[in-house]
Amino acid sequence: MTMQRGRLFAGATVLVLASAVGVVVVTKPDGKSAPGGTAAAAEATLKTPSPTSRTAALNAILAQRATAVLKDDVKGFIASVDPKQPKLVAEQRVLFGNLRQFDFTTLRYFVADERVAPTMIQKFGKTAFTTRVMMRYELTGLDPKPVQTDLGYTFVLRSGRWILVADDAIEEALSEDGHRQPWDFQPVKVVHRGTVTVVVDKKEIPMGKKIAGISQDAVAAVRRHWPRPWNGKVLVVAMPEPRVMSMHWTTGTGNGWTIAAKAVTLYDGEPLSVKAVAPVGSRIVINPAVRKSLDEDLLVHEMTHVATVPTGLGTPTWLVEGLAEYVRCRSIEDDPQWTVDPYRRTVKTKYLPSMKVLPGEAEFDANGDRSYGQAWWATEYLVSTEGVKGMAALYLDLAQHGVSPAADATIIKKHTGKTTAELVTAVKKFRG
Ligand SMILES: [Zn+2]
């Protein structure tokens, strides 16, 4: 689901805040600030904070929290959290412990755009200030450069200090993955194995180790069948919490169908308008319902996406999914004891006769099984005529220059000598 969310700069809220009292006073976060009455009296004598000084003060707090994560300083991380809310403090401690599970090359939080949250003003008073916060980070050994996600924090001025009072006021205004990262829920454990990193619930470490092993085999399978360089570095999220990096585990029209796993693309840019920048990489997220019975070939499919995402986003859906299915099926048949013959038969007898186009988003939505089958067959056809390197060259050209259906058609013609319609005809005739 992609919703276009406008930037709701809160004119009204800014006015309210402009009439509020208080300046930013840098005090030692010793938790011994003056109690209510005294604070109110003190605040009354203070001057109005400008938006600039407020941003600077909040950025200083956020910087302190990032430094605290890097330096394993839980006190520094909690210092800005409302001590009157034990539940929030406990959640923030879990967050800190989870972040410590990861190895950050860089970690920075900064104030993004203000968001209206009237319920926060009702609950915490007129100084309550709610803002999107950007988290820009790079995981060591996984991300080739920083990526960004967003969260929503509410702060109030108390005794001249900004205090974090809520982290869930504007969930609906965040990006799809915003505040839904692996560290945002229950305590996690990070398992490392070769180039693979797996995040699981702290109570499911044996499962995490098993998935790490399967993931390593899947990486090897992708390397066997995708002829371009790939470092095999990938983070696999296999948590019981279904909200992690995902809002939906079903798709399609009608009854829909279940998504077993997905590759979530990462960017270094504003997460609400990510398509404007080149992707940095991706994470694999496993549907919690299948995490305990995960098959390697499913991971091979997703790993293929991870291996190819950095090449660019221009490749049309039929070849993106077709390649992932091609690598998955080839990896199954690497073992002479296994075959995808039944799938082959289904595609030839059931899916090809009705094929009219190379399946796009609409076709995948209408019938996932049929579209994946057709996409796979189209890719097998390309490998049979162009070789696997020729198919990969076409994939790359499309990834980098496939800006429109017309551009795709030109690129396909250049590589195969066929129009899109001629390619469909040839794929339908291809017997494998
Ligand atoms: Zn896929």
Boltz pocket constraint, residues with backbone or C-beta under 6 A from the ligand:
constraints:
  - pocket:
      binder: B
      contacts: [[A, 301], [A, 302], [A, 305], [A, 320], [A, 321], [A, 324]]
      max_distance: 6.0
